[in-house]
């Protein structure tokens, strides 16, 4: 069973999903880390992130493992390396390729086939797990999302805003796995809300739907 958390960059998906999983006793899946890992491997290989054939081959062959608190390529822990600005920029480019998305979606579906998960990304509720009994689409104002990312990375706010607009356009315009609101998703604007408040709202919905017994503590 999967609780799907989708939304644009800077909406708070990773932080909220991680906290929600801990709150409910579920396992957390950061799907974005998978695409970041493909981007990191692409940059290290000297390949062009805009070359679909080259990047798809890298995605298919990538020795990638995801565990709570750890992302690894082969034996190397890349949890920090995949969060750098250059990898972030490349991730939005490699993720538009249909072959890359197919490879990553297959892996995501395999991971969440058993157990209880909170999975976050941009197409969890629409593509990866359309059967999810609870789909949440997090959003926030453009300025708020840029402010959060700037605080996280230390980058110039105006540069972050420009990159965010470009990424939003890529995410919404790509042919496969585009960012969109699932018809049965709960839309939640996180502007001005702290993480605890957002997690409590989602946990309350999970309790109402009988998905998370004991989640009120």
C-alpha positions in Angstrom: 0.0 0.0 0.0 1.3 3.4 -1.0 0.5 6.9 0.1 1.5 9.1 -2.8 2.9 12.5 -2.3 3.4 14.5 -5.6 4.1 18.1 -6.4 6.6 20.6 -7.9 10.1 21.3 -6.6 10.2 23.2 -3.3 6.7 22.2 -2.3 8.1 20.3 0.7 7.5 16.8 -0.6 10.7 15.1 0.7 10.5 16.7 4.1 6.8 16.0 4.5 6.9 12.4 3.1 9.9 11.5 5.3 8.2 12.8 8.4 4.9 11.3 7.5 6.5 7.8 7.0 8.1 8.1 10.4 4.8 9.2 11.9 2.8 6.3 10.4 5.5 3.6 10.7 5.7 3.3 6.9 8.8 3.1 4.7 9.8 6.3 2.9 10.7 6.3 -0.9 12.3 9.4 -2.4 11.8 8.8 -6.1 13.7 12.0 -7.0 16.8 10.4 -5.6 16.7 7.8 -8.3 16.6 10.5 -11.1 19.4 12.4 -9.3 21.5 9.2 -9.2 21.0 8.8 -13.0 22.0 12.5 -13.4 25.1 12.0 -11.2 26.1 8.9 -13.2 25.5 10.7 -16.5 27.8 13.6 -15.5 30.5 11.3 -14.2 30.4 9.4 -17.5 30.8 12.6 -19.4 27.5 11.9 -21.3 25.1 14.6 -22.5 22.1 14.7 -20.2 20.0 15.6 -23.3 21.0 12.5 -25.2 18.1 10.1 -24.6 19.9 6.9 -25.8 23.0 7.5 -23.7 21.1 8.4 -20.6 18.6 5.6 -21.0 21.5 3.1 -21.2 23.0 4.5 -18.0 19.6 4.3 -16.2 19.1 0.7 -17.2 22.5 -0.4 -16.2 22.8 1.7 -13.0 23.7 -0.4 -9.9 21.4 1.7 -7.7 20.2 0.8 -4.2 17.8 2.8 -2.0 17.5 2.3 1.7 16.2 4.6 4.5 18.7 7.4 4.8 21.0 6.0 2.1 21.3 6.1 -1.7 24.1 4.1 -3.2 25.6 3.5 -6.7 27.4 0.3 -6.3 29.2 0.4 -2.9 29.4 4.2 -2.9 27.0 6.2 -0.7 26.0 9.1 -3.0 23.3 10.6 -0.6 25.2 13.9 -0.5 26.7 13.9 -4.0 23.2 13.8 -5.6 22.1 17.0 -3.8 24.6 19.4 -5.5 23.3 22.2 -7.7 24.8 20.7 -10.9 23.2 17.3 -10.3 19.9 19.0 -9.5 20.0 20.8 -12.8 20.9 17.7 -14.7 18.2 15.6 -13.0 15.5 17.7 -14.5 17.1 17.1 -18.0 17.6 13.4 -17.7 14.1 12.8 -16.2 12.3 13.9 -19.4 13.6 10.9 -21.4 10.9 8.2 -21.7 13.4 5.4 -21.4 14.8 6.8 -18.2 11.3 7.1 -16.7 10.4 3.6 -17.7 13.5 2.2 -16.1 13.0 4.2 -12.8 9.2 3.5 -12.7 9.8 -0.2 -13.0 12.3 0.0 -10.1 9.9 2.0 -8.0 7.0 -0.4 -8.5 9.2 -3.3 -7.5 10.3 -1.5 -4.4 6.7 -0.7 -3.2 5.2 -4.0 -4.2 5.1 -5.1 -0.6 4.7 -3.3 2.7 3.4 0.1 3.5 5.1 3.1 1.9 5.0 6.9 1.6 6.4 7.6 -1.8 7.1 11.1 -3.2 7.8 12.5 -6.6 6.0 14.0 -9.5 4.1 11.1 -11.0 3.6 8.7 -8.1 -0.1 9.0 -8.0 -0.6 9.3 -11.7 1.9 6.8 -13.2 3.8 4.8 -10.6 0.9 3.9 -8.2 -2.4 5.1 -9.7 -4.1 2.6 -7.4 -2.9 4.4 -4.3 -5.7 4.9 -1.8 -4.4 8.3 -0.8 -2.9 10.7 -3.2 -1.7 14.1 -2.0 -0.6 16.9 -4.3 1.5 19.4 -2.4 2.0 22.9 -3.7 3.2 26.3 -2.5 3.5 29.8 -4.0 6.3 30.2 -6.5 8.2 32.6 -4.3 7.8 30.3 -1.2 9.2 27.3 -3.1 12.2 29.3 -4.3 12.8 30.7 -0.8 12.9 27.1 0.6 15.2 25.8 -2.0 17.6 28.8 -1.6 17.6 28.3 2.2 18.4 24.6 1.6 21.2 25.0 -0.9 22.6 28.5 -0.2 22.1 29.6 -3.8 21.0 33.1 -4.8 17.2 33.3 -4.5 16.8 34.9 -8.0 18.9 32.2 -9.6 16.9 29.5 -7.8 13.6 31.1 -9.0 14.8 31.2 -12.6 16.0 27.6 -12.4 12.7 26.6 -10.7 10.6 28.2 -13.5 12.6 26.2 -16.1 12.2 23.0 -14.1 8.5 23.6 -13.7 8.2 24.0 -17.5 10.1 20.8 -18.1 8.1 18.8 -15.5 4.7 19.9 -16.8 5.6 19.7 -20.5 7.4 16.4 -20.7 5.7 13.6 -22.7 6.0 10.9 -20.1 5.4 11.3 -16.4 4.4 14.9 -16.5 3.6 16.7 -13.3 -0.2 16.9 -13.1 -2.9 16.7 -10.5 -4.5 13.2 -10.3 -8.3 13.4 -10.5 -8.7 11.9 -7.0 -5.8 13.7 -5.3 -6.1 15.9 -2.3 -4.5 19.2 -3.1 -2.7 20.9 -0.2 -1.1 24.3 -0.4 1.8 24.4 2.1 2.6 28.1 1.9 2.9 29.4 5.4 2.5 26.0 7.0 5.2 24.2 9.0 6.1 20.6 8.4 4.2 19.4 11.5 1.0 21.0 10.4 1.2 19.5 6.9 2.0 16.0 8.3 -0.9 16.2 10.7 -3.3 17.1 8.0 -2.2 14.1 5.8 -2.1 11.8 8.8 -5.7 12.8 9.7 -6.9 11.9 6.2 -5.0 8.6 6.4 -6.8 7.8 9.6 -10.2 8.8 8.2 -9.6 6.3 5.3 -8.5 3.5 7.6 -5.0 3.5 6.3 -3.0 4.3 9.4 -4.2 2.9 12.7 -2.6 4.6 15.7 -1.3 7.5 13.6 -2.7 10.1 16.1 0.2 9.8 18.5 
